[in-house]
């Protein structure tokens, strides 16, 4: 049986905005994505000041409802359940183990490629999970550097 393909879309979502809406709209058109899971960070690894975690989750759920995405898009509270700062590698490792029936991929913007050297074990992430990288104005060079 083929695994359900989940696009993990992490971020602060502080608050959710049109770019997040456009991103999910795009992801849902892809042949390699069955579902999208918003993965709001509870504590930003770089110390970014954010709205309360539950408030951001409720805003994301309101966005899902307003777009009629229920059933294909959901909000994961996994990172809010962790006692410390969560790193993408830890999240992907845990989810892949906890949900073997799902095949996860990681969604990120090209701006994150530009700072990949600051990510915890970025090469281990890319070696184990596919990425869906979204272009961001001003970060074309990072995209070019990472093309296969």
Protein Blocks (a to p, Z undefined) as FASTA:
>chain_A
ZZddddddedjkpacdfklmmmmmmmmmpmkbfbdcddddfbdfklpacddfklmmmmmm
mmmmmnopghjaccdfklmmpcbdcdfklmmmmmmmmmmmbccdddddfklmmmmmmpgh
klmmmmmpccdddddehilmmmmmmpZZ
